[in-house]
Amino acid sequence: MRAIETERLTPRYKGIDLWDSSDILEAMIEGQFAAVAAVRAARREIERAALAVESRLKDDGRLIYAGAGTSGRLAVQDGAELMPTFSWPKERLVLLIAGGQQALVQAVEGAEDEVKHARALIKSHKVNERDVLIAVAASGTTPFTLACLTEARRRGALAIGIANNPGTPVLTKADHAILLETGSEPIAGSTRLKAGTAQRITLSLLSSLLMIRLGRVYDGLMVDVQATNKKLARRSEAMLMHLTGRTEKDVRAALAEAGGSIKLAVLLLKGCELKRAKAVLARSKGQLRDAIARLGKRDR
């Protein structure tokens, strides 16, 4: 195995603590551009992974995120955002971070080395062949993350590995490997910088592409968003007015009848009654575009 590049000291940043503040910032900003470039270089692998995940989740499979430290926090954040943004079902999401919830706000000593605990978590969640596990580790060697990946894959789950060092186990043992080759960091080993940025972008791209493919976006709009506050309620109304050309009064009434579902409200505003709208949307597997087409064909 090659040396862990994300841990390597490099002459590029030697004496950085003696530099002028503007030069330090410039070096770190330069690193962020390098992170974006690393993601762009991996776009084909990201696409292939998303398509593989889509095929596994079309039924009732679960999305499982696993990681430790910075990588774990980034993974958990991406997964958690899927529920309010795209109404991804809570029961179809599993978030695994070494050290548990406590690790979201502070380091938990030794947690990333807990291989037995990782395997026990995969077993307790009854991971199976319908599920997908996304494992994230900058080093590509983190024991907890690697154990989650290998145990999930042993049980038939599709395994996606994301790492910042080539030839590492999180990549070689995954069904789909996404290498983000960001190299050494301005602060050696601080993967919250370049490596973390590349991971955050990749996770966001992967999950967003997946949600679009699964029909949770229509015409660039979050038609599955949960209106959990006044701002999002107004956004839901604005989306409906844009999509249907109806008045604020009409869309509010439709949203109320549809229980807040934008997709159902669209069908209601197109003249469909609620029972049929639910049936059409179900037959369309939640795909609003297909549901609207079915209405036009009298649901053939």
CORFENRA-V295728 format. One record per backbone hydrogen bond with DSSP energy under -1.0 kcal/mol. NH is the residue of the N-H (numbers start at 0). CO is the residue of the C=O. If there is no record, write none. Layout:
[[NH:CO] [NH:CO]]
//
This chain:
[[4:2] [6:3] [7:4] [12:9] [13:10] [15:12] [17:14] [18:15] [23:19] [24:20] [25:21] [26:22] [27:23] [28:24] [29:25] [30:26] [31:27] [32:28] [33:29] [34:30] [35:31] [36:32] [37:33] [38:34] [39:35] [40:36] [42:39] [45:41] [46:42] [47:43] [48:44] [49:45] [50:46] [51:47] [52:48] [53:49] [54:50] [55:51] [56:52] [62:91] [63:131] [64:93] [65:133] [66:95] [71:67] [72:68] [73:69] [74:70] [75:71] [76:72] [77:73] [78:74] [79:75] [80:76] [81:78] [84:80] [85:81] [86:82] [87:81] [91:88] [92:89] [93:62] [95:64] [97:66] [99:96] [102:99] [103:100] [104:101] [105:101] [110:107] [112:109] [113:110] [114:112] [117:113] [118:114] [119:115] [120:116] [121:117] [122:118] [123:119] [124:120] [125:122] [126:121] [130:127] [131:61] [132:157] [133:63] [134:159] [135:65] [136:161] [143:111] [145:141] [146:142] [147:143] [148:144] [149:145] [150:146] [151:147] [152:148] [153:149] [154:150] [155:152] [156:151] [157:130] [159:132] [160:175] [161:134] [162:177] [163:137] [169:139] [170:167] [171:167] [172:168] [173:170] [174:158] [175:158] [177:160] [179:162] [181:179] [188:5] [189:186] [190:188] [192:189] [195:190] [196:192] [197:193] [198:194] [199:195] [200:196] [201:197] [202:198] [203:199] [204:200] [205:201] [206:202] [207:203] [208:204] [209:205] [210:206] [211:207] [212:208] [213:209] [214:211] [215:210] [217:220] [220:217] [222:220] [224:221] [225:83] [227:225] [232:228] [233:229] [234:230] [235:231] [236:232] [237:233] [238:234] [239:235] [240:236] [241:237] [242:238] [243:239] [244:240] [250:246] [251:247] [252:248] [253:249] [254:250] [255:251] [256:252] [257:253] [258:255] [259:254] [260:257] [264:260] [265:261] [266:262] [267:263] [268:264] [270:267] [271:266] [276:272] [277:273] [278:274] [279:275] [280:276] [281:277] [282:278] [283:279] [284:281] [285:280] [286:283] [290:286] [291:287] [292:288] [293:289] [294:290] [295:291] [296:292] [297:294] [298:293]]
//
